[in-house]
């Protein structure tokens, strides 16, 4: 293996460390920003384990692309240094980018989903009210006609 390939693989491992730090920070932020009784908060440990598993699989995939899956002794150190780089330098830009994506993409999608849900609920509510209004006279008439039908007759 040439020196340039080793340097490329070192940079790839540092990059996977930065990506792993960003991904795990995203999971941690998501868990901390949901309600205390939500499903996500209750299963935070399982979600984090799944996250670390995904990070490990992605790292091995990168290793497979760069070096045909050959693992070197400096790979964990490169990944840890990538995570530390994320925590010290890339933390704020990634968070800013995440907020921008949330405001520009996720919030409008949630808004449209809420609008569509509200319209569907309103339509069902109106249909229910109209049916209730149409059926109400018949229900009253039925109650008047059957009022004494099921009573026991006194002797």
C-alpha positions in Angstrom: 0.0 0.0 0.0 1.4 3.3 -1.0 1.8 6.3 1.2 -0.9 8.3 -0.7 -3.4 5.4 -0.3 -2.7 5.3 3.4 -3.1 9.0 3.7 -6.4 8.8 1.8 -7.6 6.0 4.1 -6.6 8.1 7.1 -8.6 11.1 5.8 -11.5 8.7 5.1 -11.4 7.4 8.7 -11.2 11.0 10.1 -14.2 11.9 7.8 -16.2 8.9 9.1 -15.4 10.0 12.6 -16.7 13.5 11.9 -19.8 12.0 10.3 -20.3 9.6 13.2 -20.0 12.5 15.6 -22.6 14.5 13.6 -24.9 11.5 13.4 -24.8 10.7 17.1 -25.2 14.4 18.0 -28.3 14.5 15.8 -29.7 11.4 17.6 -28.9 12.9 21.0 -30.5 16.2 20.0 -33.6 14.5 18.7 -33.9 12.5 21.9 -33.5 15.6 24.1 -36.0 17.7 22.2 -39.0 15.3 22.3 -41.4 15.1 25.2 -40.4 13.2 28.4 -43.1 10.6 27.9 -42.6 10.0 24.2 -41.7 6.7 22.6 -38.4 8.1 21.4 -37.3 9.2 24.9 -38.4 5.9 26.5 -36.3 3.9 24.0 -33.3 6.3 23.8 -30.8 3.6 24.6 -32.0 1.3 21.9 -32.1 4.2 19.4 -28.5 5.0 20.3 -27.4 1.4 19.9 -29.0 1.3 16.5 -27.3 4.6 15.6 -23.8 3.2 16.6 -24.5 0.1 14.7 -25.3 2.1 11.6 -22.2 4.2 12.1 -20.1 1.0 12.4 -21.6 -0.5 9.2 -21.1 2.8 7.3 -17.5 2.9 8.5 -16.8 -0.6 7.4 -18.4 0.2 4.0 -16.0 3.2 3.7 -13.1 0.9 4.6 -14.3 -1.6 2.0 -14.4 1.1 -0.6 -11.0 2.7 0.3 -9.0 -0.4 1.3 -11.0 -3.5 0.4 -12.0 -3.8 4.0 -8.5 -4.0 5.5 -8.5 -2.7 9.0 -5.4 -0.9 10.4 -4.4 -0.2 13.9 -4.6 3.6 13.4 -8.3 3.5 12.2 -9.9 3.7 15.7 -7.6 6.6 16.5 -8.4 8.4 13.3 -12.1 8.0 14.0 -11.8 9.2 17.6 -9.8 12.2 16.3 -12.6 12.8 13.8 -15.2 12.7 16.6 -13.1 15.1 18.6 -12.7 17.4 15.6 -16.5 17.4 15.2 -17.0 18.3 18.9 -14.4 21.1 18.8 -14.7 22.7 15.3 -17.6 21.4 13.3 -20.3 21.3 16.0 -21.7 24.8 15.4 -21.7 24.8 11.6 -23.5 21.4 11.5 -26.0 22.6 14.1 -26.6 25.7 12.1 -27.0 23.7 8.9 -29.4 21.4 10.7 -31.6 24.3 11.9 -31.7 25.8 8.4 -32.8 22.4 6.9 -35.3 22.0 9.7 -36.8 25.5 9.1 -36.7 25.4 5.3 -37.7 21.7 4.7 -39.2 20.0 7.7 -41.4 22.8 9.1 -43.2 23.4 5.8 -43.8 19.7 5.3 -45.2 19.5 8.9 -47.3 22.6 8.2 -48.9 21.0 5.1 -49.5 17.7 6.8 -51.2 19.5 9.7 -53.3 21.6 7.2 -54.4 18.5 5.3 -55.2 16.6 8.5 -57.2 19.6 9.8 -59.2 19.8 6.5 -59.9 16.0 6.6 -61.1 16.3 10.2 -63.2 19.3 9.4 -64.8 17.4 6.4 -65.6 14.4 8.6 -66.9 16.6 11.4 -69.2 18.4 8.9 -70.5 15.1 7.4 -71.1 13.9 11.0 -73.1 17.0 11.9 -75.1 16.9 8.7 -76.0 13.2 9.2 -76.9 13.9 12.8 -79.1 16.8 11.7 -80.9 14.7 9.1 -81.3 11.7 11.4 -82.3 13.6 14.6 -86.1 13.9 13.7 -86.4 10.2 13.0 -84.6 9.3 16.2 -87.0 11.5 18.2 -90.0 10.0 16.5 -88.7 6.5 17.1 -88.2 7.3 20.8 -91.7 8.6 21.1 -93.2 5.6 19.4 -91.3 3.0 21.3 -91.4 4.8 24.6 -94.0 2.5 26.2 -93.3 -0.5 24.1 -90.7 -2.1 26.3 -92.3 -1.3 29.7 -93.9 -3.9 31.8 -97.6 -3.5 32.2 -98.9 -3.2 35.7 -101.5 -5.6 36.8 
